[in-house]
Amino acid sequence: MKTFIFLPPVAKPTGGVTILRQMADILHQSGREAFLVARGQGGWKPEGLADAAPVVEWADLRLTGSDLWLVPEGWVNALAPGLEAGALCLNYVQNWAYLFSALPPGVDWHSLSVEFLAVSDPVSRFIKEATLKDAPVLRPGIDRSVFFAPDAKPEGVVNVAYMPRKNKAPAAQIRAIHSHRCGADCINWLPVENMTASQVADTLRSAHIFLATGFPEGCPLPPLEAMACGCLPVGFTGLGGLDYMRQAQEEPRFTPWLPLRECPWQGNGLWCADGDVLDAALCLEDAAAMVRERGSRLDAALAAGQATADAYSLDEQKQAVLALWDAL
């Protein structure tokens, strides 16, 4: 069985595209026939990577009924070559919010010969409830050789890392509420934007707290990377983050209605409902107090964060990909 993975035409590798490339490389390096399929000459392609999966141009794609054709959600029209060839078609849903966004008029998932993969347990549950179809879970991985905790965090003022591009308006509201309640100078804000992975990791290692403002999310990597770098994360789950986010707050104002899978770690952050800027600001205030106190609550949450990050390592991702493909 040959595997062909559609590579969306993006100018630079987003988190979702990086996961697709990682999957193709894992399969290729294990001796399986796996290819990335690029649509158009202008899109990003993985270059200069050691032992990377080969890239096939869209015009040269020739699928058969014995092949596997994987397409990320939001690119429904790209399923066409696989459907026409009778290949095993997989829609890899990396964000539940786009499951229905690109379906052509008059087409639904009941009428397409397509199976699903989900990036997280919440996304799998979303797919099951919305389409009545099962979706095995294939989680992403983070590079623990890049994202790791420092020996010690900086002394003095509490540093809070955040991503300005993730829901800019709610992030600004959270900052404003916190500033009005606690004073403008009680924390130092560290924006994470336009950085390489190494620069992101260095910034996170200098931060005590990571404010997560992303939603909707399939399985958000920034909070995982922050945990790996020794940050206490605070904020929105994006729904998909509930795959690994567990409440460390003693009396939380937010309780997810979605049943959570069992995890070997306990509370690893202070989490609130998506868009609840007031609760996010209050959680941020509580987290900053935990950092200043340096007590057992903080130690337990940071230890849980390390355990969480270890469960999402590249080695774990590799084992999961190979096990799933063996089953297929």
Rosetta blueprint (number, residue, H / E / L):
1 M L
2 K L
3 T E
4 F E
5 I E
6 F E
7 L E
8 P L
9 P L
10 V L
11 A L
12 K L
13 P L
14 T L
15 G H
16 G H
17 V H
18 T H
19 I H
20 L H
21 R H
22 Q H
23 M H
24 A H
25 D H
26 I H
27 L H
28 H H
29 Q H
30 S L
31 G L
32 R L
33 E L
34 A E
35 F E
36 L E
37 V E
38 A E
39 R L
40 G L
41 Q L
42 G L
43 G L
44 W L
45 K L
46 P L
47 E L
48 G L
49 L L
50 A L
51 D L
52 A L
53 A L
54 P L
55 V E
56 V E
57 E E
58 W H
59 A H
60 D H
61 L L
62 R L
63 L L
64 T L
65 G L
66 S L
67 D L
68 L E
69 W E
70 L E
71 V E
72 P E
73 E L
74 G L
75 W L
76 V H
77 N H
78 A H
79 L H
80 A H
81 P H
82 G H
83 L H
84 E H
85 A H
86 G L
87 A L
88 L E
89 C E
90 L E
91 N E
92 Y E
93 V E
94 Q L
95 N L
96 W H
97 A H
98 Y H
99 L L
100 F L
101 S L
102 A L
103 L L
104 P L
105 P L
106 G L
107 V L
108 D L
109 W H
110 H H
111 S H
112 L L
113 S L
114 V L
115 E E
116 F E
117 L E
118 A E
119 V L
120 S L
121 D H
122 P H
123 V H
124 S H
125 R H
126 F H
127 I H
128 K H
129 E H
130 A H
131 T H
132 L L
133 K L
134 D L
135 A L
136 P L
137 V E
138 L L
139 R L
140 P L
141 G L
142 I E
143 D L
144 R L
145 S L
146 V L
147 F L
148 F L
149 A L
150 P L
151 D L
152 A L
153 K L
154 P L
155 E L
156 G L
157 V L
158 V E
159 N E
160 V E
161 A E
162 Y E
163 M L
164 P L
165 R L
166 K L
167 N L
168 K H
169 A H
170 P H
171 A H
172 A H
173 Q H
174 I H
175 R H
176 A H
177 I H
178 H H
179 S H
180 H H
181 R H
182 C H
183 G L
184 A L
185 D L
186 C L
187 I E
188 N E
189 W E
190 L E
191 P E
192 V L
193 E L
194 N L
195 M L
196 T L
197 A H
198 S H
199 Q H
200 V H
201 A H
202 D H
203 T H
204 L H
205 R H
206 S L
207 A L
208 H L
209 I E
210 F E
211 L E
212 A E
213 T L
214 G L
215 F L
216 P L
217 E E
218 G L
219 C L
220 P L
221 L H
222 P H
223 P H
224 L H
225 E H
226 A H
227 M H
228 A H
229 C L
230 G L
231 C L
232 L E
233 P E
234 V E
235 G E
236 F E
237 T L
238 G L
239 L E
240 G H
241 G H
242 L H
243 D H
244 Y L
245 M L
246 R L
247 Q E
248 A L
249 Q L
250 E L
251 E L
252 P L
253 R L
254 F L
255 T L
256 P L
257 W L
258 L L
259 P L
260 L L
261 R L
262 E L
263 C L
264 P L
265 W L
266 Q L
267 G L
268 N L
269 G E
270 L E
271 W E
272 C E
273 A L
274 D L
275 G L
276 D L
277 V H
278 L H
279 D H
280 A H
281 A H
282 L H
283 C H
284 L H
285 E H
286 D H
287 A H
288 A H
289 A H
290 M H
291 V H
292 R H
293 E H
294 R L
295 G L
296 S H
297 R H
298 L H
299 D H
300 A H
301 A H
302 L H
303 A H
304 A H
305 G H
306 Q H
307 A H
308 T H
309 A H
310 D H
311 A H
312 Y L
313 S E
314 L H
315 D H
316 E H
317 Q H
318 K H
319 Q H
320 A H
321 V H
322 L H
323 A H
324 L H
325 W H
326 D H
327 A H
328 L L
